[in-house]
Amino acid sequence: MSKILKINRRGVLKGMAGITLPLPILEAMGESVKNDTPKRFCALYVGNGMSLPYEKHGIDEWSWFPRSFDENNKFVFGKSTEPLSDHRDKLSFLGELEHLNGTKNDPHVCSDMWLTGAPLHDPTPGSYNTVSVDQVIAEKTKHRCRVPSLVLSVDSGTGYTSRTSTISYNNIGRPIPAENNPRRIFEALFKGNNLSHKSKQSRLKLKMKLVDAVNENATALNKRLGYEDGQKMDQYLTSLNEFEGRLRSSEKWLDVPIKKQNYSHLDLNVDTKSEPSKYFQTMFDLISLVFDADITRSVSFLLHREDGMGISDTFPLKLGLKSTHHNLSHYSDKKGMLEFAKYDLFLSYQLSHFLDQLDSFNDNNGSVLDNTIVLYGSGASTTHKNTNLPTLIAGGSNMGLKHGQYITKRSRMTNMFLSIMHSMGIESDRFGDSNASLTNSIFS
């Protein structure tokens, strides 16, 4: 390639208004840039734990964590995770992880602290939580993609303390509202690509004007509120400011086209009242497309809330099981634990579909799955127990992860988060209450 055509990755386009636009990856940038593929993170949360039957029941093969090994000392998938067996070489189970603050907290705040590890039992006055790892990653990768992060849930909004409908928290520990409607997600992230530049610019400016107006009125009102109402208004203003930041970030990407993709398989008419498998598959298909188009590099998705909250608590009933998800998590008899495990099996099918989708998209180096760390798990093992947290990590082979393992080593969950950050090239000495990165684990 001639020196004239070779462009540095830091090259930018500068528009009439002085807005600098990062260039998309072009052939003229050379092999080193083409091979500089995105590093992504996706956190998937299941409230209420997983089924880990008591040995006395004699149904070890239905344990979510593996309980047996073959002649080559490789773990054997249990019946509830068997749909994931095709991905053995791209996933691992991590046992005996826990949050140091977990056992000191109300067992129903599992989702609040899953990605933070915060000491919710004794918060600093005026605060409750701390930043979640997905948002740390978003902050480090946001300059490379259109949207800093995508926060999803089966129930939109934030819920409320100890019964949250989001697992993402900003840099001052405030909950970030989640979206749950596939059509709204699609239209916000993809549909604008079909509009003319003038139309996109007009819509964006209108939204920014509306946000400015709302912000001005809300700030004025906030000065006249009492303490509790003021706290709620502070959360609202924080969300509003984050939304405004995203709008201003979107302005920089107006002239950069989104990758052409096939959307024909998406069923955007599904919602949480639909058949559970159709809803989950559509949401996972959207995440896969978002990653493939490099719209964001940080995603969180809460599949089930704690303590029977939200529409997904009824999903087991829709599948023909005998009770709701939260009630199933409390059963300690053989029949009840088996029912709970059958729902874990359903979720494993959904996760397997997601991994299939990620693996089907090609990156500049390997598949999207190879360049994405997928964290799947819960903040409790069984019956709101805060130790031995069910944890599965998939993908990330191009980021140094070595899979096909089941590792049981007691450690802080935040140490694992630190290892994830290091794998993504984020240099940091600690995250939350971490005291080291994981050793003798799947991370290089």
N, C-alpha and C positions, 0 to 999 in steps of 0.2 A: 504494500500500500504506500502511495506517495506521501511524503511529509506534508504536502499541501492539504491533503484530504483528511489526515489523521487529526481528530478532535479530542481535546482533553475532556475528561468526565465532568470537570467543573464548568464546562462551557455552558453559557446561558443565552437565552434570547431576551432582548430588551425591547419592550414595546414602546409605543408612542407616549404612554403615560408614565414611563419609567419603571414599570413592573417587571421584575426579573423572573423569568420562567425557566425552571430546570429542564434541560433537554431530555427527551426520552432516550433510551439506549438505542444508538444507531450503529450501523455497520462501520461507519467512518471513525468510530471511537476506538476501534481496535479490539483484539482478542482479550486483552487484560480487563477491559470494561465489560465486554459481553459475558465474561465468566464471573464477574462480580455480582452474583445473584443475591436476591433478597434473603434475609433471615427473618423468619416469622415465628409468632407464638400464638397458641390458641388454648384457652383454659375452659374445660367443660366440667360443670359441677352437678352432682346428684345429691340432693338433700336426703337426710334420714339414714344414710349409710348403705351398706350392701349386705347380702346374706352370707354369713359365716357360720354355718350350722355347728352345733356342739358335736363333738366326736361321739358322744353317747347315742346320738340319733342314727349313726351308721349311714349317713348320706354325705360323706366327705367329698364325693365326686360333684356335689352341687355347691361347693365352696367357691366364692368369688376369687379369693387368693388360691393359687395352686397348692395342693397338699400331697402331691406325689411326683416322682421323677422316673424317667425311663432308664434303660440300661446305659445310655450315654450321659447320664446325669443331667438331662434336659428336663425342665419342668413340663408337666402334663397339664394341658388346659382342663379346667373343670367344665362341667356341662353348661354352666351359665355364661362362660366366656368362650365356648367352643367356636362360635361364629368368627372369632378373631384369629383363629389358628392359621389362616392363609397369610397373615401378616406377622408370623412368629419372628422373622428376621428383622422386622422393623418396629418391634415393641418390646417392652419389658415391664415387669411388675416390681414395685418397690414396697416392701413391708416394713413395719415397725417405725414408720415416720410419725411424728406428733408435733403439735405446737406446745412449746414450753408453757404458754399461758392458757392453753386449752382446758386443762383439768381444773383450773381456778375459775373458769367462767361458767355461766349458765349454759347447759348443754344445747340450748336452742340458738345460740349465737354462732353455731358452726359456720354458716355461710358468711356471716359478717367478717370473720377473721381468716377464712380459708386462704385468701391470697395476700393477707397482711401479717398475720401472727400477732396482732396488736393485743396489749393487755387491757381488754375491754372491761375487766372486773374492777379496775382502778384507774380510770382514765384521768389524764391531766384536766383540771377544771377548764370548761369551755370547749373541750374536744371529746371525741369518742373513739375514732378509729385513726389509722395511719394509711399511707399510700399503698395501693395494691401493686403487685409485681407487674401485672399487665400494663399498668399506667406508667411505671418506670420505663418499661420497654417502649411504650408509645412515645414517651418524651424523647427517647434516644433515637427513634426511627421516623418521627413525624415529618422531618424535613425531606424525606425521600419518597413520601407517598401522599395521596390526596387527603386522606382522613387519618387523623392520629390513631384512633382506635374505634372498634365497633363493639358496643356493649349490648348484648342480647339476653333475653329471658323469656320464659313461658308466660310471664306476667309483666306487663310494661310498668315503667316508673321505677320507684325505689323501694316500695313497701314501707316498712318501718323497722325500728331497731329490734333485733332478734327475730324478725320475721321478714327479712329483706327480700326484694325481688330483683336485686342486682348483687354481683360479687365484685364490682369495680369501685374503687375509691380514689379520689383525686389526691393531689400532693398535700392537702391539709386534712385528709381523712373524711371528706364529705362523699356520700354515695352518689354515683353517677347514674342517672336514669337509664333504664334499659328499654329497648324496643322489642316487640314481639310479633308484629304484623309483617308477613313476608312481602305483601304488596307495597307497603310504605317503605320498607327497606330497599326493595328493588328500585322503586321510583326515585328515592333519594340518591341512590348510588349509581344507577345505570341509565335511567330514562333520560336524564339531562343530556346525555351524550348524543341523542337524536335531534336536539334542538339546535337552532342556528346560534352562532356566537352572540348575535345581538339579543336574542331571546334569553339566553342563559345569563347574559350580563344584566339585563333588565330585571329578571327574577331575583337575581342575587342582590342587586341594589335595593329592591323593594323589601326583601327580607331584612337586610341590614338596617334600613330605616325603621322598620317595625320593632326590631330588637332595641334600637337606640331609644325609641319612644317608650317602650315598656320598661326599659332599664331606668330611664329618668323618673318615671312615675313611681316605680317600685322603690327606688332609692329615697325619694321624698317621703313615701309612706313609712318606710322602715324607721325613720327618725322619730315617729310618733308611736311606735309599738312598745309593748312591755317586753320583758326578758324572753319568755317562752316563744311568743309570736315573733320576736326579733330573731331568735335562733332559726325558726322555720323560714323566715324571710331571707336570712343569710344563706341558707341552703339553696333557696330558689335563685337568689342573685348569683351564687356560685355557678349553678347550672346554666343560667342565662349568659354569664361571661364566657363559659366554656363553649356554648353554642355560637356566640359572637366570634370567638377565636376560630372556630371551625369554618364559619362563613368567610372570614378574611383569608383563611388558608385556601379555601376553595377558589377564591379570586385569582390566586397565582397559577391555578391549573386550568383556567378556562380554555387556553389555546393548545393544551396538550391532549390529544385524543386518547380515549380509553381503548384498550385492546379489543379487537373484534372477537366476539364469542357467540356461541350458540345458546340461546335462552329458551328454546322450544320445549325443553323437558320440564321447565318450571311450572308448577301449578300454583299460581299466585292467589287463587281463590280459597286456598286452605287457611284455616285459622285454628286456634286452640280448641274449638268445639268440634273440629273435624276428627277423622280417624287419626289416632296418635302417630302411627307410622308415617302417614302422608305428611303430617305437620313437621315432624322431626326431619324427614328426608328433604323436604323443601328448604327448611332452615339450613341444613348441612350443605345442600347444593348451593345455596346463596353464599355461604362462607367460602366454599371451594372456589366459586367464581370470583369472589372478592379477592382472595389470595392470588388466584391465577392472573388477574388483571392488575395486581399490585396496588389496589386501592387503599389498603391498610396492611400493616404488618403485626397488628395486635388485636386479638378478638377474645372476648369472654362470653360465655353462654351458660346461663343457669337453667338446667333442664328440669329440676325439681326444687321447690322451696321446702323449708323446714316445717315440721310440726303440723302437717296437713293443710298448709296455706296454699291457695291458688288452684287453678283449674287442673293442673297436672296431677294433683292428688287423686283424681278420679280416673286417671288413665288405666290403672290396672283393672278397674271395673269394666271399662270399655273393651278390654281384651279378654274378658270372661273370667278373670280371677275373682276371688271371693271377698276381697276387702280393698280399702283405699291404700295408697302407698304408705302413709304414715302409720296406719294401723298394722299393716303387714310388718313394718320394721320393729314393732313391739312384740310380735309373736315369738315365743321361746320353745314351743312344742315342735315336734318333727314336721307335722303337716303344715304348720304356719310358716316355718323357715323354708320349706320346700316351695310354698306359694311365692314367698318373697324372692327366692332364687329364680323362679320362672319369669318374674318381671325383670330381674337382672339380665336374663337371657334375651328378653325383648330389647333392652337397651344395648346389649352387645351387638345385636343385628344392626341397630342404627349407627353405632360407632364404626362397625365394619364397613357399612355403606359410605360413611364419611371418609374413611381411610382409602377406600377404593377410588373415590372421586379425586382426592388429593394426589393419589399415585398415578391417576390417568392423565394429569396435566403435566406437560413437559416444561421444565425450566431451562435456562441456559446450561445448567449442569445438573443432570438427574431430573427427578420429578419434583413437583411442588412439595410432596410429603418429605422428600429427602432434605428439603430446606425449611421445614416447619417442625417445631417442637409442639406436639399435642399433649397436653396434660389433662387426664381424665380421672376423676375421683370424687371423694366425699370428705366432709369435715368430721365424720363419725364412722366408727366401724359398725357396731350393732347397738340398738337401743340407746342412741345418743352417747355412746362411749367415745371419749376424746383421744384414745390412743390407737396405735396400729391403723392409721388412716388408710383406707383403700386408695391406692395410687397406681396408675398406669401411665407410662410415657411412651409415645409413639413418634416415629419420624426423627428428623434431625441427623441422619447419618452423615450428611455433608458438613455438619457442625461438630463432628467428632463423637457422636453418641454410638455406643456399642451395644447392640440389642440381642434379644433372644435369651434374656436373663431374668431370674427371679431372685432378687437380693433382699435378704432380711437382716437389716442392721439398724439398730436403734439410733435415730438421729433427729435433729430438729428439721421440721419442714422448711424453715427459712434457709437452712443450709442448702437444701435442694434448689430453692429459688435462686440463691446466689450462684449455684452451679449452672442453672439455666441461663442466667444473665451472662456469665462468663462464656458460655457456649455461643451466645449471640454476639460476642465481641464487646460486651458492655463491661468495662473495667470498674470494679467497685470492691471495696474491702469488706462490706457487709450489707445485708438487707434485713431490716427489722432487728430481731434479736439473734440473728445468726452469729455463730462464733467460728465458722470455717466453711469452706465448700466441701461437698461430699468427696470422700476418698474411697478407693476400691469399689467404685460404683460404675454406672453406665457412662459417666461423663469422663472425657479425656482431660 
